[in-house]
Amino acid sequence: MGMQAGGGEDFNSEINVTPMVDIMLVLLIIFMVVTPFLQQGVTVAIPRDMENPDVDPAIIKESSVVISIPEDNQFYLGKDEVTKEELGPHVDRMMKNKSDAERIVYIKSGVGVSYGNVVEVINIVRKQGIDKIGLVADKRKKGGGAAPAPAA
């Protein structure tokens, strides 16, 4: 007769699942805590302290079509003030004799102009069969920041 360790001859062949359940609960808690941080939204890298791109030389030509919107519902085609209804026919007339490479309309908008007005102008231009639309912005001043207001 040999020596027996543990006192009995019965072996337990079942798997002890308690440690596995503990690990799964810890992982569940970790995922529950981390998941809201992953679903905040889309992260977009915004350029900072970048040099402004070069100005398209075609903007300053006399033959270029520039629509300016200094304030809501105030539209200028070149230097002439026009209504929103007149924009389409005027742009169409100005684009009649231009080649495909020259069929570009530039839109300049003031800071306080609502997004809807700019979209309406873009739609009017697209209805005239013009696909190339340039949105014009002022160059950022060197040194940053806005100029101080003049003293009264």
C-alpha positions as CSV (number, residue, x, y, z in Angstrom):
1,M,0.0,0.0,0.0
2,G,1.3,3.4,-1.0
3,M,1.0,6.7,0.7
4,Q,-1.9,8.8,-0.3
5,A,-1.9,12.6,-0.2
6,G,-5.1,14.5,0.5
7,G,-6.9,11.9,2.3
8,G,-9.2,10.4,-0.3
9,E,-9.2,8.6,-3.6
10,D,-12.0,10.6,-5.2
11,F,-10.8,13.1,-7.8
12,N,-12.8,16.2,-8.8
13,S,-13.0,16.4,-12.6
14,E,-15.2,19.5,-12.8
15,I,-13.8,22.9,-13.9
16,N,-13.7,25.6,-11.3
17,V,-15.4,28.6,-13.1
18,T,-15.2,31.0,-10.2
19,P,-11.9,32.6,-11.3
20,M,-13.1,32.9,-14.9
21,V,-16.3,34.7,-13.8
22,D,-14.2,37.1,-11.7
23,I,-12.0,37.9,-14.7
24,M,-15.0,38.4,-16.9
25,L,-16.7,40.8,-14.5
26,V,-13.5,42.9,-14.2
27,L,-13.3,43.1,-18.0
28,L,-17.0,44.0,-18.2
29,I,-16.5,46.8,-15.8
30,I,-13.4,48.1,-17.6
31,F,-15.3,48.1,-21.0
32,M,-18.3,49.8,-19.4
33,V,-16.1,52.6,-18.0
34,V,-14.0,53.1,-21.2
35,T,-16.8,52.9,-23.9
36,P,-18.4,56.3,-23.2
37,F,-15.0,57.9,-23.8
38,L,-14.6,56.3,-27.2
39,Q,-18.0,57.5,-28.5
40,Q,-17.7,61.2,-27.8
41,G,-17.7,62.2,-31.5
42,V,-15.4,62.5,-34.5
43,T,-12.1,64.1,-33.7
44,V,-10.9,66.5,-36.3
45,A,-7.4,68.0,-36.4
46,I,-7.9,71.7,-36.9
47,P,-4.9,73.5,-38.4
48,R,-3.3,76.0,-36.1
49,D,-0.7,78.7,-36.8
50,M,-0.6,77.7,-40.5
51,E,0.5,80.0,-43.2
52,N,-2.3,81.1,-45.5
53,P,-2.5,79.6,-49.0
54,D,-1.6,81.7,-51.9
55,V,-4.3,83.8,-53.4
56,D,-5.7,82.6,-56.7
57,P,-4.5,85.3,-59.2
58,A,-7.8,84.9,-61.2
59,I,-9.8,86.6,-58.4
60,I,-8.4,90.0,-59.1
61,K,-8.9,89.9,-62.8
62,E,-11.7,92.1,-64.3
63,S,-13.2,89.2,-66.1
64,S,-13.6,87.0,-63.0
65,V,-17.0,86.5,-61.4
66,V,-17.0,87.4,-57.7
67,I,-20.2,87.4,-55.7
68,S,-19.8,89.3,-52.4
69,I,-22.2,88.9,-49.5
70,P,-21.3,91.6,-46.9
71,E,-24.5,91.2,-44.9
72,D,-27.5,88.9,-44.9
73,N,-29.7,89.4,-48.0
74,Q,-27.2,91.9,-49.5
75,F,-25.5,90.6,-52.7
76,Y,-22.9,92.2,-55.0
77,L,-21.8,90.9,-58.3
78,G,-18.5,92.5,-58.8
79,K,-19.1,96.1,-57.6
80,D,-22.8,96.2,-58.6
81,E,-25.5,95.4,-56.0
82,V,-28.1,92.8,-57.2
83,T,-31.0,91.0,-55.8
84,K,-30.9,87.3,-55.1
85,E,-33.3,86.7,-58.1
86,E,-31.0,88.6,-60.5
87,L,-27.9,86.7,-59.5
88,G,-28.7,83.6,-61.7
89,P,-29.3,85.4,-65.0
90,H,-26.3,87.8,-64.4
91,V,-23.9,84.9,-63.7
92,D,-25.2,83.0,-66.7
93,R,-24.7,86.0,-68.9
94,M,-21.1,86.6,-67.6
95,M,-20.2,82.9,-68.2
96,K,-21.5,82.6,-71.7
97,N,-18.1,83.2,-73.6
98,K,-15.8,81.5,-71.1
99,S,-13.9,78.3,-71.6
100,D,-14.4,75.4,-69.2
101,A,-11.2,76.2,-67.3
102,E,-12.4,79.8,-66.8
103,R,-15.9,78.9,-65.5
104,I,-15.2,79.6,-61.8
105,V,-17.3,81.7,-59.5
106,Y,-15.8,83.1,-56.3
107,I,-18.0,83.8,-53.3
108,K,-16.9,86.2,-50.6
109,S,-19.0,86.3,-47.4
110,G,-18.9,88.5,-44.4
111,V,-18.4,87.0,-40.9
112,G,-21.9,87.7,-39.7
113,V,-23.6,86.3,-42.8
114,S,-25.8,83.3,-42.1
115,Y,-24.7,79.9,-43.5
116,G,-28.1,79.6,-45.3
117,N,-27.5,82.7,-47.4
118,V,-24.1,81.3,-48.6
119,V,-25.7,78.0,-49.4
120,E,-28.5,79.7,-51.4
121,V,-26.0,81.6,-53.5
122,I,-24.0,78.3,-54.1
123,N,-27.3,76.6,-55.3
124,I,-28.1,79.6,-57.6
125,V,-24.6,79.3,-59.1
126,R,-24.9,75.5,-59.6
127,K,-28.3,75.9,-61.3
128,Q,-26.4,77.9,-64.0
129,G,-24.3,74.8,-64.7
130,I,-21.2,76.0,-62.9
131,D,-19.4,73.4,-60.8
132,K,-16.3,75.2,-59.8
133,I,-17.0,77.5,-56.9
134,G,-14.3,79.2,-54.8
135,L,-15.0,80.4,-51.3
136,V,-12.7,83.4,-50.6
137,A,-11.4,84.3,-47.2
138,D,-9.2,87.1,-46.0
139,K,-5.6,86.3,-45.3
140,R,-4.8,85.9,-41.6
141,K,-2.8,88.9,-40.4
142,K,0.8,88.3,-39.2
143,G,1.0,88.5,-35.4
144,G,-2.5,87.0,-34.9
145,G,-5.3,88.6,-32.9
146,A,-7.8,91.3,-33.9
147,A,-6.8,94.9,-34.2
148,P,-7.8,97.0,-31.2
149,A,-10.9,99.2,-31.5
150,P,-10.2,102.9,-32.0
151,A,-10.8,105.0,-29.0
152,A,-13.8,107.3,-29.1
